Amino acid sequence: MFADLHLHTNFSDGTYTPEELTAHAKRHGLGAVALTDHDTVDGCARMAIACEKEGIEFISGSELTAELNGNELHLIGYAIDTQNPKLLVEMAKFQSVRQNRIREMVSRLNKLNIPLEADAVFAIANCQSPGRPHVGRALVQGGFCATLDEAFERFLKKHRPAWVPKFKISAMGAIALIHQAGGAAVMAHPGLNRTDDAIPQLVAEGLDGLECYHTKHSPATSEHYLALAHRHQLLVTGGSDCHGMNKGKPLIGTIKLPYEHVRELKSRANAIRQTQMQPAQGH
């Protein structure tokens, strides 16, 4: 039995609904999946219902953008309590920042004489956690760019005229937030962020795992992170990082993580929850 533990829906910057994504997971013979939308758990309830209907095991999750020593990295919280009050309060803040970032991008486009309106982007996003792909799609729909690639190349990529930096929570803050919501904290696609130096520091702060298998990791990169995970006694996870049709072709089905890793992940999250539930030792 195989799993894909890194998937996005239209509740963040993916194009599939939770139900469509689940149907794809079923078609690819996946036995377990995790929904890891950016800065939101809004899609988890629907995905859980869809997975139950298809006989697929569902793991709740969310991908948080974090920062350590000036470097961006992404931390996924797995098996988190999607009703956790503190988590929801923090996510509402992240979402508000994301919405303001969209307004700032649109304002920069307007200064370039591109009459795009923020409302057009929010209408396409139709979620609380909008991102750059939604601006790209609005540029294509408005006839300002021919393709999503062109939108990113001309305007939205880092250091392009409409690029706006992302708000990032501290890596320590992200790990603490995930743990207090009863989840396990895993560094997503470490090979893309080139932050190997930070791993020992993150382990000391409670990092639980590394996403060793990812569509953009070569076999050598995966081996490298498997060795690091082994050295630091970290969980091993993997996922396709599927965003639906945003990246040209859907990536679901390209990464098949052996189920034993799901078992270990759930066991770690259970241990974290037990720790959270223990009353503080008072005198």
Summary of the structure (lengths in Angstrom):
residues: 283
radius of gyration: 18.7
end to end distance: 48.3
largest distance: 67.3
contacts: 992
relative contact order: 0.17
helix: 47%
strand: 19%
